[in-house]
Amino acid sequence: MSEQMRIMRSKELPEELKDRIVARHRSGQGYKKMSAALKVPKSTVASIILKWKTFGTTRTLPRAGCPAKLSYRGRRALVREVKKNPKITVAELQRCSREMGESCSKSTI
């Protein structure tokens, strides 16, 4: 995937901003006006309102599955090591990941 094609995920919006969006929606304000007033994309406003209609809350809900042990950067670094030295052992890769501050088991690597 090229650098420009990668979609970056941003941080979640603060709870009070989500609550303000819902309050404005309940008072009858449109998505476009809310988006301009709060400086939030229209699609974000729409998804927050949809979540509120579906679940009755704007709070962060529990996610399915376990969080990843290795970060995106950590995975890329390990792939780079393997490309540089294809005969590298799993134990050496594990040591590399530990040096990066991301310790994980051999089976994960």
Buried (B, 14 or more C-beta within 10 A) or exposed (E): EEEEEEEEEEEEBEEEBBBBBBEBBEEEBEBEEBBEEBEBEEEBBBEBBEBBEEEEEBEEEEEEEEEEBBEEEBBEBBEEBEEEEEEBEEEEBBEBBEEBEBEBEEEEB
